[in-house]
Each structure stands twice: as C-alpha cells, then as structure tokens.
C-alpha cells in the first residue's frame, strides 16, 4: 500500500508461519487463527470495522474471522483461496506428502530429493513451476520438521463448518 494512502496494513503471523514459533499446545484450526487475528485487530484497531484480505490459506483465516467476529470486518477480499468446502483439500495434497517426509526424518536435501523424484512434484513442475519450487522450500525452512504439523493439519481443515455457513457472511466479499 503506498504511503500516501491513509491505510494501515496489519499482517499477523499465525503459529508455525513466518518467524512465529509453534508449540505443541497451539491449536491449528481456522477458528483459532481467526480468533488470533481478532485479538490483533482488537489491539491495533480497537472499535473499528476494517477491510480484511487474505491470500491462499489466509483467505480461510479471513473467512473464519468474518464469521466468528463480524463486528470487526467491514469487507472481505479473498485472493486465491486454497480452502473452501472440501476436506481433505485436494490441491493441498502435496503439503501432506511433504509433512509425511519431514515427520519421517527426511529434511533438507534428502527430503527435497525424495519429493522431487515423485509424481506430485513432477506434475506440479509442469502445471505451476513457481509453486513446485516453493514446495521444495518447505524442506529448508527453519524448524521444518517441527512445522510439518502445520502442513499436515491445515491441509485437512476447513475455514467454515459447512457450505451453508458461507451464506452467513454478511459483508461485501470479493474473490480473486
């Protein structure tokens, strides 16, 4: 966002993402992440309804935030939502495969080589080369084995409990 606009970007990191630590007690659900985002908004924009945008899994967090804390959300922008209403999420099968390799002790080069030699990676390399390279990066993230739980669990979670729950979204919503 250009500095000339009177907007403030608030981008909370969820447990096990970015530089945020992951503990065994962290609940890895869209509900928990939506509640965490609500806590951040309560601190950073108290008493305000704000536009909320989310990319990929963040779109699911935005949906959970909007349905659990509608008093905080003015409008939604959902960019490339990776999770909608089917679990396990078919397009996230690669993350479950990577989690399995990491949890089996295959990290860094070993895990990358095993994954890169598989059908999932080769199909992704043909369909979306940038995504394929990003997937390989999961093996070299700091604390990759510990964060495998995020890959496995979030690939089977849904932002809302049922397709009917989407009808309860009562704010203007743009899906890109």
N, C-alpha and C positions, 0 to 999 in steps of 0.2 A: 504494500500500500504506500503510495507516495506520501512523503512527509507533509506536503501541502494540504492533505485532507485531514479533517478533524476526526479521524478514526483511530482507534487503538486496537491493535491485534493482541489477543490473548490466546496463546497456544500451549495448553498444558500437556505435559508428557504423562502418559499412563504408566503404571507399573510394568517394568520389563521392556520399556521402549526408550529409545534415545539414551540419555545418561542416567535415567531413573533406575534405581535398584529394584530388584524383585525379591520379595521374601516368600517363604513357604506359606505364610498366612494371607498373602494378597489374593483377593478374590478376582478371578479373571473372567468377568462377565460384562456384557454391555451395561447391565443395570449398575454394577459397581463403578464402571468407568463414567457413566452418565452422572452418577452421584458425585464422583470426584470432580468432574467438570463443573457441576453445580456449586460445589464448595469453593472452587477457584473463582467463579463468577460472583458469588456472594461476597468474596473478599475484594475482588478487583473492580467490580461494577455493581456495588450494593444498590438494591432497589430499582435496578434498570432491567428492561427487556431489551435484549440485544440480538442482532442478526447472528446466526450460528452457521458456520460452514464446516464441512468435514470431507476429507478425501479418503477413499478406499475404506478401511476399517473405521476411520474417523467419521465417515458418513453414518455408520451404525451407532457410534457414540453420540453423534448429534441427534439421531432419531430417539435414542433412549433418553437423552437429556430433555428433548421436547415433550415426550410423553410423560416422563416422571416429574418434570419441573417446568410445566408450561408457563408459569409466571415469569420465567427467565428468558424465554425465547420469543423474539419478535417475528423472525422468518428463518427458513432453512434453505441452505444451498448444499446439496448432496452431490459430490463430484466423484465419478467412477465408483459408486457404492459396490463394495465387494460382497456384502452380506445383505440378503433381503429376507426371503421366507422359506428357504430350503436348507435343511441340515442333514448331513454334513454339506458344507458349501462346496459344490463341485469344482469351481475354479480355484479353490484353495487346497486341493489335494496335494500339490507339491509341498506345501508347508508341513503337512502331516508327515509326508515322506522324509523331509529334512529333519523334522523333530525326532523321528524314529532313528535316523542315523546318528544324530547328536547324542541322544539318550543311550545309544549302544556304544558310546565311546569313540565314534568316528567324528573327529573335528579337524579343523584346518585342512590341510592338503588331502589327507585320507578321505574325509567326508566329501570334499569337493570332487575328488576323482571318482568315488563311487556314484555320487549323484549325477555327475556329468556323463558317466557311461550308461545311464539309464534311459528308458523310453520317455519318461516325463520330461527330463531336461531336453532331450533331442527334439521332442515335439514343441516345447516352449521356444527353443532356439530358432526353429523355423517360423513359428507364429509371431513371436514377440521377443526379438533378440535382447532388447534392453531389460526386459523382465527376467529373461534367463540369466543374464549376468547379475542382476540384483539378487536372484535366488542363491547364486553361488556365494554372494557376500554374507549370507546368513551364517556360513561356517567360520567366518573370520571376525564376526562381531565380538566385542568384549563380553566375556562370560556367556559365550554362545550355548554351551551345554546347559547352563542354568536357565537360560531364556528359552530353551526348546519347549518348555511347558506352555509358554505364550503361543508359540506357533501351533502346537497340537490342540490346545483347549479353545483358542479363539476361532479356529477353523471349523469347529462344531457348534459354535454358539450363534444365536440369532439376536438381532437388536430388539425385536419385539416378539412377544409370546405367540402371536398368531397373525395370519394375514388380515383378520378383522381389526386388529389393533391399529393398522395403518389408517383406518377410517377415522380414528380418534385424533389424528393430527389436525390441529385447528389453527395452523398458521400458514401463510403463503409458503409454498415449497417449490424450489427449482431443482430438477435432477439433471445433471450433465454427465 
